[in-house]
Amino acid sequence: MKHLVHARLLKRYKRFLADVRLDNGEIITVHCPNTGSMKNCAEENADVWLSYSDNPKRKYCYTWEYLTTSRGHHIGINAGKANQLVQSAIRNGLVEQLMGYEVIRSEVRYGDENSRIDLLLQHRQRQDCYVEVKSVTLLEDPPSRGVGYFPDAVSERGAKHLRELIRMSHSGARSVLFFCVQHTGIQEVRPADHIDCEYGKLLREAMSSGVEVLAYKVRRSNKGFRLWRDLPVII
């Protein structure tokens, strides 16, 4: 695993910022690369790990990468890593449902709402496969049940992506919504109807329209996080 710096979380605020206390006692502000509410993911005084960048153009040289909860669960805070984890797993043949494609392209423009698909899988003898990746980190109480939800806040952007996937499915392409579960305590994924009921309705419409929904959780090792195994999606 790339060398990371340990700290303790003080608070997360303004969506993209967090204050932490380093092991030497210094309090610094770090970048929080997560656009969601991070509900149940920001326990005060939790162990957090930071990456460092010496880029002089950056205002904050540390980035909050992951957190360990009081129950020992690891949570990937960097939502942008979800695409990398899924793409790497597909390339290495670890996602059984998405094997056999020759080309993997990322951030390809598509659709009617000025969107970019996270991953476009292509093969000369198969239909194109559009894969939209979502990072799942919300584990609701009681955590012992292991029920994870998406989204963790009302998400018009997420709804837009579902509409695009539905259109692609209707056009004859293969469409996949891929939940990358970056919380090791989650054992199943459900739509967060109690947070964004419209997203839940649209997700069910997408599935009835032929959009495939997959969920895989991560596992942490000395080499970092990797996609590990699939989880049930409960609709």
Backbone as CSV, one residue per row, in Angstrom:
resi,resn,N_x,N_y,N_z,CA_x,CA_y,CA_z,C_x,C_y,C_z
1,MET,0.833,-1.190,0.000,0.000,0.000,0.000,0.871,1.244,0.000
2,LYS,0.511,2.238,-0.796,1.219,3.504,-0.809,1.234,4.061,0.597
3,HIS,2.376,4.633,0.979,2.511,5.122,2.352,1.438,6.157,2.663
4,LEU,0.726,5.929,3.766,-0.315,6.843,4.206,0.016,7.347,5.602
5,VAL,-0.493,8.526,5.900,-0.243,9.170,7.190,-1.460,8.984,8.080
6,HIS,-1.216,8.550,9.324,-2.307,8.342,10.279,-2.663,9.645,10.990
7,ALA,-3.960,9.802,11.273,-4.431,10.961,12.028,-5.729,10.584,12.729
8,ARG,-6.265,11.521,13.513,-7.562,11.363,14.159,-8.515,12.424,13.621
9,LEU,-9.723,11.997,13.318,-10.695,12.920,12.740,-11.279,13.841,13.813
10,LEU,-11.284,15.138,13.517,-11.941,16.106,14.392,-13.331,16.447,13.863
11,LYS,-13.406,16.845,12.590,-14.708,17.126,11.987,-14.560,17.237,10.478
12,ARG,-15.664,16.972,9.791,-15.752,17.170,8.350,-16.756,18.287,8.106
13,TYR,-16.450,19.194,7.164,-17.319,20.344,6.941,-17.132,20.870,5.517
14,LYS,-18.071,21.704,5.088,-18.048,22.295,3.746,-17.849,21.252,2.655
15,ARG,-18.351,20.049,2.891,-18.318,18.935,1.951,-16.921,18.436,1.646
16,PHE,-16.012,19.326,1.249,-14.711,18.893,0.751,-13.565,19.111,1.733
17,LEU,-13.863,19.447,2.972,-12.803,19.723,3.941,-13.019,18.920,5.227
18,ALA,-11.915,18.609,5.895,-11.977,17.967,7.205,-10.774,18.434,8.016
19,ASP,-10.982,18.548,9.321,-9.884,18.857,10.231,-9.481,17.578,10.942
20,VAL,-8.178,17.333,11.006,-7.662,16.130,11.655,-6.495,16.502,12.554
21,ARG,-6.209,15.618,13.506,-5.048,15.801,14.379,-4.013,14.736,14.038
22,LEU,-2.843,15.166,13.616,-1.757,14.240,13.309,-1.214,13.633,14.599
23,ASP,-0.438,12.584,14.446,0.097,11.888,15.617,1.033,12.771,16.440
24,ASN,1.609,13.814,15.822,2.478,14.735,16.563,1.693,15.838,17.260
25,GLY,0.351,15.775,17.159,-0.498,16.759,17.821,-0.919,17.924,16.949
26,GLU,-0.301,18.066,15.784,-0.637,19.187,14.892,-2.030,18.990,14.291
27,ILE,-2.810,20.059,14.248,-4.135,20.037,13.634,-4.037,20.670,12.249
28,ILE,-4.485,19.930,11.238,-4.414,20.417,9.869,-5.764,20.223,9.180
29,THR,-5.971,20.965,8.108,-7.149,20.803,7.261,-6.767,19.978,6.040
30,VAL,-7.582,18.995,5.692,-7.276,18.105,4.576,-8.433,18.107,3.587
31,HIS,-8.138,17.677,2.366,-9.158,17.567,1.330,-9.980,16.304,1.546
32,CYS,-11.298,16.435,1.456,-12.212,15.293,1.596,-12.857,15.025,0.235
33,PRO,-12.388,14.016,-0.493,-12.852,13.784,-1.869,-14.152,12.977,-1.925
34,ASN,-15.216,13.566,-1.372,-16.491,12.870,-1.320,-17.611,13.898,-1.382
35,THR,-18.484,13.767,-2.376,-19.549,14.752,-2.564,-20.819,14.413,-1.792
36,GLY,-20.886,13.228,-1.188,-22.086,12.810,-0.481,-22.166,13.383,0.919
37,SER,-23.211,12.985,1.629,-23.376,13.461,3.002,-22.423,12.744,3.963
38,MET,-21.914,11.572,3.551,-21.054,10.748,4.390,-21.728,10.397,5.708
39,LYS,-23.023,10.187,5.661,-23.776,9.818,6.857,-23.189,8.558,7.487
40,ASN,-22.996,8.596,8.790,-22.452,7.484,9.587,-21.007,7.137,9.223
41,CYS,-20.323,8.040,8.532,-18.945,7.746,8.103,-17.914,8.690,8.725
42,ALA,-18.330,9.563,9.607,-17.401,10.575,10.122,-17.427,10.593,11.639
43,GLU,-17.095,9.465,12.255,-17.063,9.383,13.707,-15.949,10.273,14.270
44,GLU,-16.309,11.104,15.206,-15.313,11.967,15.835,-14.228,11.127,16.508
45,ASN,-12.996,11.509,16.291,-11.811,10.849,16.863,-11.514,9.492,16.221
46,ALA,-12.154,9.190,15.095,-11.877,7.935,14.393,-10.480,7.968,13.779
47,ASP,-9.912,6.781,13.588,-8.633,6.662,12.893,-8.844,6.943,11.416
48,VAL,-8.069,7.861,10.861,-8.139,8.152,9.434,-6.739,8.076,8.843
49,TRP,-6.698,7.816,7.542,-5.419,7.728,6.836,-5.429,8.682,5.663
50,LEU,-4.313,9.376,5.491,-4.197,10.456,4.521,-3.084,10.172,3.525
51,SER,-3.328,10.551,2.276,-2.251,10.538,1.282,-1.682,11.946,1.177
52,TYR,-0.438,12.027,0.713,0.257,13.318,0.645,0.638,13.634,-0.794
53,SER,0.482,14.886,-1.177,0.898,15.344,-2.499,1.795,16.575,-2.339
54,ASP,2.898,16.580,-3.096,3.800,17.736,-3.054,3.532,18.707,-4.204
55,ASN,2.361,18.585,-4.833,1.987,19.496,-5.915,1.839,20.912,-5.356
56,PRO,2.660,21.851,-5.808,2.616,23.215,-5.239,1.324,23.959,-5.565
57,LYS,0.549,23.472,-6.528,-0.696,24.139,-6.902,-1.852,23.771,-5.969
58,ARG,-1.644,22.760,-5.146,-2.711,22.327,-4.242,-2.742,23.189,-2.986
59,LYS,-3.940,23.568,-2.579,-4.093,24.342,-1.343,-3.916,23.447,-0.139
60,TYR,-4.425,22.199,-0.225,-4.306,21.233,0.871,-3.498,20.041,0.373
61,CYS,-2.370,19.789,0.996,-1.467,18.758,0.471,-1.870,17.343,0.901
62,TYR,-2.752,17.231,1.901,-3.200,15.914,2.342,-4.618,15.632,1.860
63,THR,-4.858,14.367,1.501,-6.188,13.915,1.086,-6.630,12.779,1.992
64,TRP,-7.843,12.865,2.471,-8.419,11.830,3.326,-8.808,10.638,2.466
65,GLU,-8.173,9.482,2.685,-8.386,8.302,1.859,-9.354,7.296,2.490
66,TYR,-9.134,6.933,3.736,-10.078,6.008,4.357,-10.100,6.187,5.874
67,LEU,-11.070,5.536,6.475,-11.331,5.659,7.905,-11.585,4.269,8.476
68,THR,-11.235,4.069,9.742,-11.577,2.841,10.452,-12.547,3.188,11.567
69,THR,-13.693,2.519,11.602,-14.723,2.822,12.586,-14.406,2.155,13.927
70,SER,-15.181,2.514,14.935,-14.996,1.932,16.261,-15.303,0.440,16.263
71,ARG,-16.055,-0.045,15.259,-16.358,-1.473,15.135,-15.314,-2.207,14.296
72,GLY,-14.302,-1.486,13.815,-13.249,-2.114,13.032,-13.525,-2.195,11.547
73,HIS,-14.578,-1.534,11.089,-14.865,-1.515,9.654,-14.004,-0.462,8.954
74,HIS,-13.582,-0.771,7.746,-12.828,0.179,6.942,-13.764,0.807,5.913
75,ILE,-13.664,2.130,5.759,-14.513,2.858,4.828,-13.634,3.659,3.881
76,GLY,-13.763,3.410,2.589,-13.057,4.213,1.593,-13.768,5.542,1.409
77,ILE,-13.126,6.615,1.805,-13.727,7.942,1.745,-13.597,8.549,0.356
78,ASN,-12.535,8.226,-0.343,-12.269,8.799,-1.664,-13.196,8.156,-2.690
79,ALA,-14.312,8.846,-2.995,-15.307,8.286,-3.917,-14.730,8.069,-5.306
80,GLY,-13.745,8.875,-5.689,-13.141,8.729,-7.011,-12.401,7.420,-7.196
81,LYS,-12.023,6.773,-6.091,-11.304,5.502,-6.192,-12.226,4.370,-6.644
82,ALA,-13.539,4.552,-6.519,-14.471,3.486,-6.896,-14.299,3.103,-8.361
83,ASN,-14.206,4.091,-9.243,-14.015,3.798,-10.677,-12.736,3.011,-10.913
84,GLN,-11.667,3.395,-10.230,-10.391,2.710,-10.397,-10.477,1.264,-9.921
85,LEU,-11.138,1.052,-8.785,-11.275,-0.302,-8.243,-12.064,-1.199,-9.184
86,VAL,-13.165,-0.664,-9.719,-14.003,-1.458,-10.619,-13.280,-1.729,-11.930
87,GLN,-12.639,-0.722,-12.490,-11.924,-0.918,-13.751,-10.812,-1.940,-13.598
88,SER,-10.051,-1.863,-12.508,-8.968,-2.822,-12.277,-9.516,-4.239,-12.135
89,ALA,-10.627,-4.377,-11.411,-11.210,-5.701,-11.214,-11.702,-6.291,-12.536
90,ILE,-12.304,-5.467,-13.376,-12.774,-5.953,-14.682,-11.588,-6.391,-15.539
91,ARG,-10.540,-5.573,-15.562,-9.348,-5.910,-16.354,-8.729,-7.226,-15.903
92,ASN,-8.793,-7.499,-14.625,-8.171,-8.704,-14.074,-9.124,-9.889,-14.019
93,GLY,-10.300,-9.749,-14.632,-11.243,-10.852,-14.709,-11.888,-11.227,-13.398
94,LEU,-12.018,-10.261,-12.487,-12.562,-10.549,-11.166,-14.065,-10.294,-11.071
95,VAL,-14.646,-9.723,-12.122,-16.095,-9.486,-12.141,-16.693,-10.427,-13.171
96,GLU,-17.221,-11.520,-12.691,-17.695,-12.579,-13.586,-18.716,-12.072,-14.596
97,GLN,-19.578,-11.180,-14.178,-20.648,-10.689,-15.055,-20.135,-9.786,-16.169
98,LEU,-18.903,-9.299,-16.065,-18.373,-8.346,-17.047,-17.069,-8.834,-17.671
99,MET,-16.941,-10.123,-17.847,-15.740,-10.683,-18.452,-15.881,-10.742,-19.980
100,GLY,-14.717,-10.770,-20.650,-14.708,-11.042,-22.081,-14.704,-9.842,-22.991
101,TYR,-14.570,-8.652,-22.462,-14.517,-7.462,-23.317,-13.073,-7.147,-23.690
102,GLU,-12.884,-6.637,-24.885,-11.535,-6.353,-25.391,-11.025,-4.986,-24.978
103,VAL,-11.923,-4.021,-24.874,-11.532,-2.628,-24.640,-12.335,-2.072,-23.474
104,ILE,-11.647,-1.321,-22.592,-12.316,-0.589,-21.521,-11.950,0.886,-21.681
105,ARG,-12.961,1.715,-21.919,-12.756,3.160,-22.031,-13.443,3.847,-20.862
106,SER,-12.903,4.969,-20.446,-13.478,5.691,-19.315,-13.866,7.110,-19.699
107,GLU,-14.865,7.624,-19.001,-15.336,9.004,-19.172,-15.686,9.313,-20.625
108,VAL,-16.479,8.456,-21.249,-16.893,8.632,-22.638,-18.231,9.377,-22.664
109,ARG,-18.312,10.412,-23.473,-19.563,11.163,-23.601,-20.648,10.284,-24.217
110,TYR,-21.874,10.425,-23.695,-22.978,9.645,-24.231,-24.287,10.252,-23.752
111,GLY,-25.392,9.757,-24.289,-26.709,10.081,-23.761,-27.262,11.416,-24.204
112,ASP,-28.441,11.727,-23.665,-29.181,12.935,-24.031,-29.052,14.059,-23.022
113,GLU,-28.358,13.810,-21.897,-28.275,14.812,-20.837,-26.836,15.228,-20.553
114,ASN,-26.018,15.252,-21.618,-24.631,15.708,-21.515,-23.874,14.948,-20.432
115,SER,-23.919,13.624,-20.524,-23.309,12.767,-19.511,-22.003,12.159,-20.004
116,ARG,-21.262,11.614,-19.065,-20.076,10.808,-19.361,-20.242,9.477,-18.632
117,ILE,-20.104,8.393,-19.355,-20.210,7.082,-18.728,-18.896,6.762,-18.036
118,ASP,-18.967,6.171,-16.860,-17.740,5.860,-16.123,-16.867,4.881,-16.897
119,LEU,-17.483,3.786,-17.376,-16.732,2.770,-18.121,-17.558,2.308,-19.312
120,LEU,-16.935,2.259,-20.468,-17.559,1.715,-21.667,-16.770,0.481,-22.080
121,LEU,-17.417,-0.680,-22.026,-16.773,-1.943,-22.382,-17.165,-2.305,-23.801
122,GLN,-16.167,-2.691,-24.592,-16.436,-2.952,-26.004,-15.767,-4.234,-26.478
123,HIS,-16.413,-4.873,-27.443,-15.910,-6.077,-28.090,-16.456,-6.093,-29.505
124,ARG,-15.635,-6.521,-30.445,-16.046,-6.481,-31.856,-17.286,-7.312,-32.134
125,GLN,-17.509,-8.348,-31.346,-18.627,-9.241,-31.617,-19.726,-9.175,-30.547
126,ARG,-19.706,-8.124,-29.734,-20.717,-7.983,-28.687,-21.243,-6.558,-28.663
127,GLN,-22.406,-6.393,-28.081,-22.957,-5.059,-27.928,-22.150,-4.275,-26.900
128,ASP,-22.072,-2.944,-27.075,-21.377,-2.113,-26.098,-22.050,-2.234,-24.735
129,CYS,-21.236,-2.116,-23.697,-21.728,-2.223,-22.329,-21.385,-0.937,-21.576
130,TYR,-22.409,-0.217,-21.138,-22.250,1.040,-20.426,-22.339,0.781,-18.925
131,VAL,-21.269,1.128,-18.201,-21.191,0.833,-16.769,-21.082,2.132,-15.977
132,GLU,-22.086,2.392,-15.169,-22.079,3.556,-14.272,-21.728,3.066,-12.875
133,VAL,-20.673,3.643,-12.271,-20.164,3.196,-10.972,-20.611,4.167,-9.879
134,LYS,-21.119,3.611,-8.787,-21.503,4.417,-7.629,-20.824,3.861,-6.379
135,SER,-20.240,4.753,-5.580,-19.583,4.359,-4.344,-20.607,4.311,-3.215
136,VAL,-20.677,3.179,-2.522,-21.642,2.986,-1.431,-20.887,2.935,-0.102
137,THR,-21.251,3.836,0.824,-20.586,3.865,2.133,-21.574,3.959,3.291
138,LEU,-22.865,4.092,3.006,-23.838,4.286,4.085,-24.276,2.952,4.680
139,LEU,-23.850,2.701,5.902,-24.302,1.549,6.685,-25.228,2.098,7.767
140,GLU,-26.514,1.759,7.663,-27.482,2.300,8.610,-27.496,1.494,9.909
141,ASP,-28.014,2.132,10.961,-28.149,1.471,12.260,-29.298,0.463,12.218
142,PRO,-29.190,-0.663,12.948,-27.978,-1.077,13.666,-26.943,-1.623,12.690
143,PRO,-25.679,-1.271,12.858,-24.650,-1.716,11.917,-24.478,-3.228,11.858
144,SER,-24.904,-3.914,12.906,-24.760,-5.373,12.919,-25.591,-6.051,11.835
145,ARG,-26.611,-5.354,11.304,-27.439,-5.938,10.253,-26.714,-5.924,8.906
146,GLY,-25.748,-5.048,8.753,-24.963,-5.014,7.526,-25.695,-4.484,6.315
147,VAL,-26.747,-3.677,6.524,-27.532,-3.171,5.396,-26.971,-1.836,4.922
148,GLY,-26.520,-1.798,3.672,-25.999,-0.583,3.084,-27.006,0.040,2.142
149,TYR,-26.934,1.355,2.010,-27.904,2.070,1.190,-27.212,3.046,0.237
150,PHE,-27.893,3.287,-0.886,-27.485,4.337,-1.817,-28.731,5.005,-2.356
151,PRO,-28.706,6.351,-2.466,-27.642,7.296,-2.106,-27.720,7.680,-0.630
152,ASP,-26.712,8.430,-0.165,-26.733,8.888,1.228,-27.264,10.308,1.347
153,ALA,-27.689,10.878,0.213,-28.333,12.194,0.161,-29.129,12.250,-1.135
154,VAL,-30.088,13.147,-1.209,-30.856,13.285,-2.443,-29.894,13.541,-3.604
155,SER,-30.044,12.753,-4.677,-29.054,12.786,-5.758,-29.721,12.945,-7.122
156,GLU,-29.814,14.182,-7.587,-30.328,14.418,-8.931,-29.338,13.900,-9.973
157,ARG,-28.047,14.011,-9.666,-27.036,13.491,-10.588,-27.184,11.982,-10.751
158,GLY,-27.429,11.289,-9.636,-27.634,9.850,-9.715,-28.872,9.504,-10.520
159,ALA,-29.936,10.304,-10.369,-31.160,10.072,-11.136,-30.911,10.284,-12.628
160,LYS,-30.128,11.310,-12.955,-29.800,11.557,-14.360,-29.078,10.360,-14.970
161,HIS,-28.150,9.796,-14.228,-27.404,8.648,-14.743,-28.314,7.433,-14.944
162,LEU,-29.279,7.256,-14.064,-30.230,6.159,-14.255,-31.067,6.376,-15.513
163,ARG,-31.511,7.603,-15.734,-32.291,7.890,-16.949,-31.474,7.589,-18.197
164,GLU,-30.202,7.939,-18.171,-29.328,7.678,-19.322,-29.174,6.170,-19.545
165,LEU,-28.992,5.418,-18.469,-28.848,3.965,-18.597,-30.120,3.343,-19.154
166,ILE,-31.266,3.841,-18.729,-32.534,3.331,-19.249,-32.615,3.567,-20.759
167,ARG,-32.231,4.754,-21.206,-32.264,5.055,-22.646,-31.313,4.147,-23.417
168,MET,-30.127,3.918,-22.877,-29.175,3.055,-23.567,-29.702,1.627,-23.644
169,SER,-30.347,1.171,-22.586,-30.929,-0.170,-22.596,-32.026,-0.279,-23.654
170,HIS,-32.846,0.756,-23.759,-33.908,0.761,-24.770,-33.341,0.775,-26.189
171,SER,-32.131,1.345,-26.334,-31.521,1.428,-27.668,-30.872,0.115,-28.096
172,GLY,-30.789,-0.845,-27.179,-30.197,-2.138,-27.507,-28.835,-2.379,-26.912
173,ALA,-28.259,-1.365,-26.249,-26.961,-1.537,-25.602,-27.148,-2.221,-24.250
174,ARG,-26.069,-2.728,-23.716,-26.092,-3.310,-22.380,-25.801,-2.204,-21.376
175,SER,-26.613,-2.089,-20.343,-26.461,-1.039,-19.342,-26.313,-1.666,-17.967
176,VAL,-25.328,-1.172,-17.197,-25.036,-1.745,-15.884,-24.841,-0.626,-14.866
177,LEU,-25.553,-0.714,-13.754,-25.291,0.131,-12.596,-24.467,-0.702,-11.624
178,PHE,-23.280,-0.216,-11.296,-22.332,-0.992,-10.492,-22.117,-0.291,-9.153
179,PHE,-22.606,-0.896,-8.073,-22.384,-0.369,-6.735,-21.054,-0.889,-6.209
180,CYS,-20.084,0.020,-6.065,-18.793,-0.319,-5.477,-18.894,-0.028,-3.981
181,VAL,-18.982,-1.063,-3.179,-19.241,-0.919,-1.746,-17.920,-0.711,-1.016
182,GLN,-17.643,0.542,-0.653,-16.381,0.887,0.003,-16.540,0.925,1.524
183,HIS,-17.333,0.035,2.057,-17.523,-0.087,3.507,-17.515,-1.571,3.822
184,THR,-16.519,-2.016,4.566,-16.348,-3.454,4.782,-17.422,-4.057,5.683
185,GLY,-18.222,-3.228,6.348,-19.278,-3.747,7.198,-20.582,-4.007,6.468
186,ILE,-20.688,-3.582,5.219,-21.923,-3.751,4.462,-21.988,-5.145,3.857
187,GLN,-23.146,-5.794,4.000,-23.337,-7.156,3.498,-24.409,-7.241,2.410
188,GLU,-25.183,-6.188,2.220,-26.176,-6.133,1.149,-26.450,-4.670,0.838
189,VAL,-26.984,-4.414,-0.355,-27.239,-3.033,-0.776,-28.710,-2.873,-1.116
190,ARG,-29.283,-1.740,-0.667,-30.672,-1.424,-0.952,-30.784,0.025,-1.390
191,PRO,-31.814,0.365,-2.158,-32.046,1.779,-2.464,-32.481,2.506,-1.200
192,ALA,-31.970,3.719,-1.011,-32.271,4.489,0.204,-33.583,5.242,0.023
193,ASP,-34.682,4.516,0.056,-35.995,5.140,-0.112,-36.284,6.147,0.995
194,HIS,-35.708,5.943,2.173,-35.943,6.853,3.296,-35.174,8.161,3.141
195,ILE,-34.264,8.219,2.182,-33.482,9.424,1.933,-33.870,10.073,0.603
196,ASP,-33.994,9.262,-0.449,-34.333,9.751,-1.784,-35.286,8.756,-2.434
197,CYS,-36.576,8.928,-2.144,-37.566,7.965,-2.637,-37.666,8.000,-4.153
198,GLU,-37.412,9.147,-4.778,-37.486,9.245,-6.236,-36.395,8.410,-6.890
199,TYR,-35.203,8.393,-6.280,-34.130,7.559,-6.814,-34.517,6.094,-6.731
200,GLY,-35.126,5.700,-5.617,-35.556,4.312,-5.469,-36.564,3.913,-6.533
201,LYS,-37.514,4.796,-6.813,-38.511,4.509,-7.847,-37.835,4.366,-9.213
202,LEU,-36.884,5.268,-9.493,-36.214,5.244,-10.788,-35.323,4.014,-10.924
203,LEU,-34.715,3.587,-9.829,-33.882,2.386,-9.862,-34.727,1.162,-10.207
204,ARG,-35.897,1.064,-9.626,-36.784,-0.062,-9.932,-37.256,-0.012,-11.379
205,GLU,-37.525,1.198,-11.877,-37.896,1.348,-13.286,-36.745,0.919,-14.189
206,ALA,-35.526,1.303,-13.802,-34.353,0.934,-14.597,-34.209,-0.577,-14.680
207,MET,-34.373,-1.251,-13.567,-34.233,-2.707,-13.558,-35.306,-3.374,-14.408
208,SER,-36.513,-2.842,-14.355,-37.584,-3.405,-15.191,-37.375,-3.095,-16.661
209,SER,-36.512,-2.106,-16.962,-36.203,-1.735,-18.346,-34.983,-2.458,-18.888
210,GLY,-34.407,-3.349,-18.094,-33.272,-4.140,-18.563,-31.920,-3.704,-18.049
211,VAL,-31.867,-2.657,-17.222,-30.589,-2.234,-16.651,-30.171,-3.252,-15.589
212,GLU,-28.952,-3.766,-15.706,-28.421,-4.714,-14.729,-27.842,-3.953,-13.534
213,VAL,-28.031,-4.494,-12.348,-27.506,-3.863,-11.136,-26.596,-4.853,-10.419
214,LEU,-25.342,-4.471,-10.238,-24.350,-5.299,-9.564,-23.840,-4.579,-8.325
215,ALA,-23.419,-5.334,-7.333,-22.784,-4.767,-6.148,-21.605,-5.650,-5.756
216,TYR,-20.452,-5.040,-5.595,-19.249,-5.738,-5.120,-18.653,-4.923,-3.984
217,LYS,-18.171,-5.622,-2.950,-17.565,-4.922,-1.830,-16.050,-5.005,-1.895
218,VAL,-15.397,-4.070,-1.199,-13.946,-4.027,-1.177,-13.412,-4.806,0.017
219,ARG,-12.137,-5.114,-0.082,-11.411,-5.751,1.021,-10.077,-5.034,1.169
220,ARG,-9.657,-4.819,2.405,-8.393,-4.131,2.655,-7.310,-5.153,2.973
221,SER,-6.127,-4.934,2.387,-4.959,-5.752,2.684,-3.753,-4.838,2.804
222,ASN,-2.590,-5.426,2.996,-1.371,-4.622,3.085,-1.067,-3.890,1.790
223,LYS,-1.641,-4.368,0.684,-1.410,-3.733,-0.612,-2.474,-2.696,-0.946
224,GLY,-3.426,-2.497,-0.054,-4.468,-1.513,-0.288,-5.837,-2.156,-0.425
225,PHE,-6.763,-1.401,-0.983,-8.119,-1.896,-1.189,-8.239,-2.535,-2.568
226,ARG,-9.052,-3.569,-2.635,-9.362,-4.183,-3.916,-10.791,-4.688,-3.873
227,LEU,-11.389,-4.815,-5.058,-12.720,-5.380,-5.129,-12.643,-6.868,-4.797
228,TRP,-13.557,-7.338,-3.958,-13.427,-8.678,-3.394,-14.503,-9.629,-3.875
229,ARG,-15.763,-9.391,-3.509,-16.824,-10.323,-3.864,-18.137,-9.586,-4.053
230,ASP,-19.067,-10.250,-4.719,-20.341,-9.604,-4.982,-21.282,-9.717,-3.788
231,LEU,-22.220,-8.778,-3.725,-23.207,-8.717,-2.657,-24.607,-8.709,-3.269
232,PRO,-25.599,-9.146,-2.506,-26.969,-9.068,-3.025,-27.480,-7.633,-3.042
233,VAL,-28.259,-7.323,-4.059,-28.966,-6.037,-4.141,-30.433,-6.336,-3.869
234,ILE,-30.945,-5.776,-2.791,-32.312,-6.038,-2.356,-33.198,-4.885,-2.786
235,ILE,-34.142,-5.165,-3.665,-35.031,-4.115,-4.168,-36.398,-4.201,-3.474
